[in-house]
């Protein structure tokens, strides 16, 4: 199995740096051939130095930040990927399964040509309930099937009682077949951004993005990774909620601090919208236009 750990993340606080190091140590010795990591933010040099000391020749590190946005920069960085599968690494998720389980599930993903597997937000097992009543293939470590508009409708029906909303079709915190990841990265299916351009969230596909279907999805039978502080509507499922990770900074404080660093252009647009626009659809339109700047 050939696997690249890939990321373009922002380390702009000491807390983010600590979490990145903890996450790294949780799976650094697993069967991984290559690390392609771009780091942005105040602590990017510290992060790159740490990774370089740990990984040596396995690491392709960079600190590209052209100002053209996450998608633009990520396309540049992705040219370094030399393996057939990638795990998109988000720095505040910890691997909690064993090395054997991790390696074997990666091997099964390749064996059965799985295109996407969500590796985190297991929800204390509730993630599995999203896919009940869907015909699935089963291996020792995972379930897999061809995810289509029909199976997604079943998933939505199962999920509403669990988290109260329709689930994303596809998230960034996943293991991807390289071709599928690049296909999504290079797609131009939306005219206006839904999130600021220096964030990766437009990569994720919500309930309105059914164009991304069908693809072969895999679902792990066990929890591979867990978020440090994000329950993601599965209340009580994060490591801090389970008292498995120290709570040095509250999640809302970390997010508030980072949100204060939004570009001045976005704040100007927001003030204009509040003052002169009254229709919610028009407010949303202007907000999305602002994300292109």
Beta strands, then each sheet from edge to edge (+ up, - down):
strand 1: 3-10
strand 2: 34-40
strand 3: 59-62
strand 4: 85-88
strand 5: 93-95
strand 6: 116-118
strand 7: 137-138
strand 8: 142-147
strand 9: 174-177
strand 10: 215-220
strand 11: 225-227
sheet 1: 3+ 2+ 1+ 4+ 9- 6+ 10+ 8- 7+
sheet 2: 5+ 11-
end
